[in-house]
Amino acid sequence: MNQLSKIMTRRTALVAGVCLALGASGVVYAGIPKVPKGNQSSGVNGPYGLPPLKKVTEACSLSHDEEEAVLRVYTDYKHKEHEEMQAKDKVASSGKSDCVNAVKQVLTPDQQKKFDELLGESGKKKKKA
């Protein structure tokens, strides 16, 4: 009987260990961010609905330094956009135009034209939707 008791204790410990391992893996898996389905290459939009950084980089042929500068502008204005949403001010914000102007300061005149075209394209898509 003593032998049977040891076997049952080992089985119980084994089953408990497996349950803990499965539970832990479920928690870890739940913490992994989900990638949205659909067109994943476009990335996340910029602040105020501006085109994604990747699209701006490709359309305007940005150098690495220019891309980093636009990323800094996007990051700053994403924070401002978030603060405005938190404050829920009913006063119209000039945040989008300020952001567009800040991005244009980084770009050359040719790149500014391409950026304007990109903004025009994204504006047309929103109007159709």
N, CA and C of each residue as an Amber inpcrd file, in Angstrom:
protein
   387
   0.8140000  -1.1920000   0.0000000   0.0000000   0.0000000   0.0000000
   0.8620000   1.2630000   0.0000000   2.0020000   1.1960000   0.6400000
   2.9010000   2.3300000   0.7110000   3.4010000   2.6950000  -0.6860000
   3.6840000   1.6900000  -1.4970000   4.1310000   1.8950000  -2.8720000
   3.0530000   2.6150000  -3.6850000   1.8150000   2.2110000  -3.5310000
   0.6990000   2.8130000  -4.2300000   0.5340000   4.2780000  -3.8190000
   0.7390000   4.5640000  -2.5790000   0.6280000   5.9280000  -2.0620000
   1.6920000   6.8310000  -2.6950000   2.9070000   6.3310000  -2.8350000
   3.9840000   7.1150000  -3.4510000   3.6820000   7.3990000  -4.9250000
   3.1640000   6.4100000  -5.6320000   2.8300000   6.5770000  -7.0430000
   1.7380000   7.6260000  -7.2080000   0.7250000   7.5640000  -6.3560000
  -0.3720000   8.5420000  -6.4390000   0.1240000   9.9490000  -6.1140000
   1.0150000  10.0760000  -5.1630000   1.5640000  11.3880000  -4.8080000
   2.3660000  11.9540000  -5.9800000   3.1600000  11.1190000  -6.6300000
   3.9480000  11.5720000  -7.7780000   3.0320000  11.9910000  -8.9290000
   1.9940000  11.2280000  -9.1800000   1.0460000  11.5800000 -10.2420000
   0.3550000  12.9040000  -9.9440000  -0.0630000  13.0620000  -8.7050000
  -0.7270000  14.3060000  -8.3020000   0.2120000  15.4950000  -8.4980000
   1.4710000  15.3310000  -8.1100000   2.4520000  16.4030000  -8.2710000
   2.6910000  16.6940000  -9.7500000   2.7560000  15.6470000 -10.5500000
   2.9640000  15.8160000 -11.9860000   1.7970000  16.5510000 -12.6370000
   0.5850000  16.1640000 -12.2940000  -0.6090000  16.8110000 -12.8470000
  -0.6630000  18.2700000 -12.4040000  -0.3490000  18.5370000 -11.1490000
  -0.3530000  19.9130000 -10.6490000   0.6960000  20.7430000 -11.3840000
   1.8670000  20.1700000 -11.6200000   2.9250000  20.8810000 -12.3370000
   2.5220000  21.2140000 -13.7680000   1.9010000  20.2700000 -14.4400000
   1.4420000  20.4960000 -15.8080000   0.3780000  21.5940000 -15.8330000
  -0.5290000  21.5550000 -14.8770000  -1.5710000  22.5940000 -14.8130000
  -0.9690000  23.9660000 -14.5920000   0.0040000  24.0650000 -13.7030000
   0.6730000  25.3450000 -13.4610000   1.4080000  25.8290000 -14.7130000
   2.0790000  24.9250000 -15.3990000   2.8050000  25.3040000 -16.6120000
   1.8500000  25.8070000 -17.6930000   0.7370000  25.1150000 -17.8680000
  -0.2510000  25.5530000 -18.8590000  -0.8650000  26.8940000 -18.4830000
  -1.1450000  27.0680000 -17.2160000  -1.7030000  28.3420000 -16.7510000
  -0.7310000  29.4820000 -16.9700000   0.5460000  29.2490000 -16.6700000
   1.5560000  30.2890000 -16.8460000   1.7300000  30.6240000 -18.3230000
   1.7080000  29.6180000 -19.1870000   1.8710000  29.8920000 -20.6110000
   0.6820000  30.6870000 -21.1510000  -0.5030000  30.4510000 -20.6090000
  -1.6810000  31.2190000 -21.0230000  -1.5620000  32.6790000 -20.6390000
  -1.0150000  32.9340000 -19.4620000  -0.8310000  34.3190000 -19.0110000
   0.2040000  35.0110000 -19.8840000   1.2950000  34.3260000 -20.1880000
   2.3290000  34.9080000 -21.0410000   1.7710000  35.1860000 -22.4300000
   1.0280000  34.2460000 -23.0010000   0.4600000  34.4190000 -24.3310000
  -0.5250000  35.5920000 -24.3510000  -1.2940000  35.7420000 -23.2910000
  -2.2670000  36.8320000 -23.2350000  -1.5780000  38.1850000 -23.2180000
  -0.3330000  38.2350000 -22.7430000   0.3970000  39.4950000 -22.6690000
   1.0240000  39.9090000 -23.9830000   1.0450000  39.0350000 -24.9850000
   1.6340000  39.3660000 -26.2730000   0.6500000  40.2150000 -27.0610000
   1.0880000  41.4210000 -27.5080000   0.1590000  42.2830000 -28.2430000
  -0.2630000  41.6490000 -29.5580000  -1.4910000  41.8630000 -29.9110000
  -2.0550000  41.3070000 -31.1410000  -1.7670000  42.2560000 -32.2970000
  -1.3950000  41.6930000 -33.4340000  -1.1740000  42.4770000 -34.6430000
  -2.4980000  42.5460000 -35.3810000  -2.9420000  43.7580000 -35.7420000
  -4.2310000  43.8520000 -36.4320000  -4.1700000  43.1620000 -37.7800000
  -5.3020000  42.5640000 -38.1560000  -5.3830000  41.8940000 -39.4560000
  -5.6010000  42.9400000 -40.5330000  -5.4110000  42.5340000 -41.7530000
  -5.6110000  43.4620000 -42.8600000  -4.2720000  43.9140000 -43.4010000
  -4.2090000  45.1460000 -43.8670000  -2.9930000  45.6750000 -44.4710000
  -2.0080000  46.0280000 -43.3720000  -1.1210000  45.0960000 -43.0590000
  -0.1960000  45.2970000 -41.9580000   1.0050000  46.1240000 -42.3620000
   1.2590000  46.2940000 -43.6250000   2.4370000  47.0270000 -44.0570000
   2.2800000  48.5330000 -43.8770000   1.0630000  49.0220000 -43.7460000
   0.8700000  50.4630000 -43.6460000   1.2430000  51.0010000 -42.2810000
   1.2500000  50.1580000 -41.2580000   1.6340000  50.6050000 -39.9360000
   0.5450000  51.4230000 -39.2870000   0.8790000  51.9630000 -38.1630000
  -0.0570000  52.7600000 -37.3920000  -0.0260000  54.1820000 -37.9220000
  -1.2010000  54.8120000 -38.0180000  -1.2620000  56.1840000 -38.4950000
  -0.4890000  57.1110000 -37.5840000  -0.0890000  58.2170000 -38.1520000
   0.5960000  59.2320000 -37.3830000  -0.4150000  60.0080000 -36.5540000
   0.0570000  61.0240000 -35.8400000  -0.8580000  61.8130000 -35.0200000
  -1.8840000  62.5470000 -35.8810000  -3.0510000  62.7800000 -35.3220000
  -4.1370000  63.5090000 -35.9900000  -4.5190000  62.8670000 -37.3230000
  -4.3160000  61.5490000 -37.4430000  -4.6990000  60.8380000 -38.6530000
  -3.7660000  61.0470000 -39.8310000  -2.5660000  61.5680000 -39.5800000
  -1.5950000  61.7480000 -40.6600000  -1.1320000  60.3810000 -41.1620000
  -0.5490000  60.3350000 -42.3550000  -0.0970000  59.0500000 -42.8980000
   0.9520000  58.4020000 -41.9960000   1.0460000  57.0750000 -42.0340000
   2.0500000  56.3790000 -41.2230000   3.4660000  56.7950000 -41.6130000
   4.3770000  56.7120000 -40.6580000   5.7680000  57.1050000 -40.8950000
   6.3820000  56.3280000 -42.0530000   6.0840000  55.0490000 -42.1280000
   6.6510000  54.2220000 -43.1980000   6.2200000  54.7390000 -44.5710000
   4.9610000  55.1210000 -44.6680000   4.4400000  55.6200000 -45.9490000
   5.0850000  56.9620000 -46.3010000   5.2510000  57.8290000 -45.3020000
   5.8980000  59.1300000 -45.5320000   7.3450000  58.9020000 -45.9690000
   8.0280000  57.9760000 -45.2840000   9.4280000  57.6860000 -45.6040000
   9.5710000  57.2070000 -47.0390000   8.6770000  56.3140000 -47.4620000
   8.7570000  55.7860000 -48.8230000   8.3720000  56.8360000 -49.8580000
   7.2810000  57.5520000 -49.6210000   6.7850000  58.5170000 -50.6090000
   7.7320000  59.7020000 -50.7750000   8.3480000  60.1310000 -49.6750000
   9.2090000  61.3160000 -49.7160000  10.6930000  60.9590000 -49.8180000
  11.0060000  59.6750000 -49.8910000  12.3990000  59.2060000 -49.9700000
  13.2560000  59.8340000 -48.8740000  12.8260000  59.6670000 -47.6270000
  13.5350000  60.2780000 -46.5130000  14.8410000  59.5440000 -46.2170000
  15.8530000  60.3230000 -45.8310000  17.0930000  59.7110000 -45.3520000
  16.8340000  59.2070000 -43.9380000  17.7970000  58.4900000 -43.4040000
  17.6340000  57.9480000 -42.0470000  17.4750000  59.0830000 -41.0310000
  18.2780000  60.1340000 -41.1670000  18.1940000  61.2670000 -40.2400000
  16.8450000  61.9860000 -40.3480000  16.3750000  62.1480000 -41.5840000
  15.0750000  62.7950000 -41.7860000  13.9570000  61.9400000 -41.1880000
  14.0520000  60.6260000 -41.3750000  13.0470000  59.7260000 -40.8310000
  13.0160000  59.8200000 -39.3000000  14.1900000  59.8780000 -38.6810000
  14.2500000  60.0100000 -37.2250000  13.6570000  61.3420000 -36.7700000
  13.9130000  62.4080000 -37.5280000  13.3710000  63.7210000 -37.1720000
  11.8420000  63.7170000 -37.2640000  11.3040000  63.1050000 -38.3350000
   9.8460000  63.0270000 -38.4830000   9.2650000  62.1450000 -37.3800000
   9.9630000  61.0800000 -37.0260000   9.5140000  60.2180000 -35.9280000
   9.4270000  61.0020000 -34.6240000  10.4200000  61.8610000 -34.3710000
  10.3760000  62.6890000 -33.1500000   9.1650000  63.6240000 -33.1820000
   8.9050000  64.2290000 -34.3390000   7.7470000  65.1220000 -34.4750000
   6.4620000  64.3280000 -34.2310000   6.3480000  63.1590000 -34.8650000
   5.1600000  62.3270000 -34.6990000   4.9720000  61.9570000 -33.2270000
   6.0620000  61.5870000 -32.5610000   5.9750000  61.1910000 -31.1490000
   5.5050000  62.3580000 -30.2910000   6.0930000  63.5310000 -30.5080000
   5.6940000  64.7180000 -29.7310000   4.2100000  65.0210000 -29.9310000
   3.7620000  64.9890000 -31.1730000   2.3730000  65.3440000 -31.4520000
   1.3940000  64.2430000 -31.0800000   1.8560000  62.9960000 -31.0410000
   0.9790000  61.9290000 -30.5250000   0.6830000  62.1950000 -29.0540000
   1.7120000  62.6390000 -28.3140000   1.5100000  62.9700000 -26.8990000
   0.5540000  64.1580000 -26.7590000   0.7410000  65.1700000 -27.6050000
  -0.1410000  66.3430000 -27.5450000  -1.5750000  65.9520000 -27.8920000
  -1.7190000  65.1070000 -28.9030000  -3.0530000  64.6400000 -29.3020000
  -3.7120000  63.8980000 -28.1400000  -2.9290000  63.0610000 -27.4780000
  -3.4620000  62.3000000 -26.3510000  -3.8840000  63.2400000 -25.2120000
  -3.0570000  64.2320000 -24.9280000  -3.3960000  65.2030000 -23.8760000
  -4.6720000  65.9530000 -24.2240000  -4.8180000  66.3400000 -25.4840000
  -6.0250000  67.0500000 -25.9150000  -7.2600000  66.1710000 -25.7480000
  -7.1120000  64.8870000 -26.0740000  -8.2460000  63.9770000 -25.9330000
  -8.5970000  63.7900000 -24.4570000  -7.5880000  63.7630000 -23.6000000
  -7.8280000  63.6110000 -22.1700000  -8.5280000  64.8500000 -21.6140000
  -8.0980000  66.0190000 -22.0880000  -8.6890000  67.2700000 -21.5990000
 -10.0960000  67.4620000 -22.1470000 -10.3790000  66.8560000 -23.2950000
 -11.6870000  66.9530000 -23.9420000 -12.1390000  68.3990000 -24.1260000
 -11.1820000  69.2180000 -24.5250000 -11.5080000  70.6210000 -24.7780000
 -12.4580000  70.7060000 -25.9590000 -13.4460000  71.5390000 -25.8460000
 -14.3850000  71.7230000 -26.9450000 -13.8800000  72.7750000 -27.9190000
 -12.7790000  73.4330000 -27.5690000 -12.1830000  74.4240000 -28.4480000
 -11.4380000  73.6780000 -29.5490000 -11.5960000  74.1410000 -30.7670000
 -10.9180000  73.4870000 -31.8910000  -9.4110000  73.5830000 -31.7080000
  -8.7280000  72.5010000 -32.0120000  -7.2850000  72.4340000 -31.8350000
  -6.5710000  72.7080000 -33.1420000  -5.4250000  73.3680000 -33.0480000
  -4.5920000  73.5810000 -34.2310000  -3.4830000  72.5380000 -34.2570000
  -3.6400000  71.4660000 -33.4890000  -2.6040000  70.4490000 -33.3630000
  -2.2090000  69.8170000 -34.6760000  -3.1870000  69.4820000 -35.5150000
  -2.8610000  68.8220000 -36.7810000  -2.0470000  69.7400000 -37.6740000
  -2.4710000  70.9890000 -37.8190000  -1.7290000  71.9050000 -38.6930000
  -0.3400000  72.1950000 -38.1200000  -0.2360000  72.2820000 -36.7930000
   1.0760000  72.4770000 -36.1670000   1.9860000  71.2840000 -36.4620000
   1.4290000  70.0890000 -36.3830000   2.1960000  68.8720000 -36.6480000
   2.6470000  68.8310000 -38.1040000   1.7520000  69.1270000 -39.0230000
   2.0930000  69.1380000 -40.4480000   3.2190000  70.1390000 -40.7030000
   3.1150000  71.3250000 -40.1030000   4.1590000  72.3370000 -40.2870000
   5.4910000  71.8860000 -39.6960000   5.4590000  71.2130000 -38.5560000
   6.6870000  70.7240000 -37.9340000   7.3510000  69.6600000 -38.8050000
   6.5540000  68.7910000 -39.4120000   7.1110000  67.7730000 -40.3070000
   7.7180000  68.4540000 -41.5310000   7.0420000  69.4390000 -42.0750000
   7.5290000  70.1180000 -43.2790000   8.8540000  70.8330000 -43.0360000
   9.0960000  71.2710000 -41.7950000  10.3610000  71.9350000 -41.4930000
  11.5490000  70.9920000 -41.6480000  11.2980000  69.6960000 -41.5170000
  12.3480000  68.6910000 -41.6550000  12.6140000  68.3710000 -43.1250000
  11.6120000  68.5720000 -43.9820000  11.6670000  68.1250000 -45.3700000
  12.2360000  69.1770000 -46.3080000  12.7550000  68.6900000 -47.4350000
  13.1930000  69.5820000 -48.5090000  11.9420000  70.0460000 -49.2650000
  12.0540000  71.0720000 -50.1160000  10.8730000  71.5210000 -50.8700000
  10.2210000  70.4190000 -51.7070000  11.0230000  69.5810000 -52.3640000
  10.4420000  68.4790000 -53.1530000   9.7100000  67.4950000 -52.2480000
  10.3210000  67.1880000 -51.0950000   9.6900000  66.2670000 -50.1650000
   8.4050000  66.8680000 -49.5900000   8.3970000  68.1890000 -49.3890000
   7.1960000  68.8570000 -48.8940000   6.0430000  68.6890000 -49.8820000
   6.3380000  68.7930000 -51.1760000   5.2930000  68.6130000 -52.1930000
   4.7300000  67.1940000 -52.1350000   5.6260000  66.2040000 -52.0260000
   5.1780000  64.8140000 -51.9490000   4.3690000  64.5740000 -50.6760000
   4.7900000  65.2160000 -49.5880000   4.0590000  65.0830000 -48.3230000
   2.6650000  65.6860000 -48.4650000   2.5760000  66.8430000 -49.1230000
   1.2640000  67.4600000 -49.3660000   0.3700000  66.5480000 -50.2010000
   0.9470000  65.9010000 -51.2270000   0.1820000  64.9610000 -52.0430000
  -0.3170000  63.7930000 -51.2000000   0.5490000  63.3160000 -50.3100000
   0.1870000  62.2100000 -49.4260000  -0.9640000  62.6190000 -48.5100000
  -0.9100000  63.8410000 -48.0150000  -1.9940000  64.3420000 -47.1580000
  -3.2880000  64.4650000 -47.9510000  -3.1770000  64.8960000 -49.1940000
  -4.3600000  65.0000000 -50.0520000  -4.9860000  63.6560000 -50.3100000
  -4.1510000  62.6340000 -50.5190000  -4.6540000  61.2880000 -50.7500000
  -5.3740000  60.7520000 -49.5060000  -4.7890000  60.9670000 -48.3460000
  -5.4180000  60.4410000 -47.1240000  -6.7120000  61.1900000 -46.8110000
  -6.7830000  62.4660000 -47.2030000  -8.0040000  63.2390000 -47.0010000
  -9.1270000  62.7510000 -47.8940000  -8.7800000  62.3710000 -49.1400000
  -9.7950000  61.8550000 -50.0710000 -10.3410000  60.5310000 -49.5880000
  -9.4710000  59.6670000 -49.0450000  -9.9240000  58.3660000 -48.5570000
 -10.9000000  58.5180000 -47.4180000 -10.6490000  59.4740000 -46.5300000
 -11.5380000  59.6800000 -45.3870000 -12.8930000  60.2050000 -45.8330000
 -12.8970000  61.0600000 -46.8660000 -14.1570000  61.6170000 -47.3350000
 -15.0250000  60.5400000 -47.9760000 -14.3790000  59.5650000 -48.6500000
 -15.1330000  58.4800000 -49.2930000 -15.7470000  57.5380000 -48.2760000
 -15.0560000  57.3510000 -47.1650000 -15.5130000  56.3840000 -46.1490000
 -16.7340000  56.8450000 -45.4190000
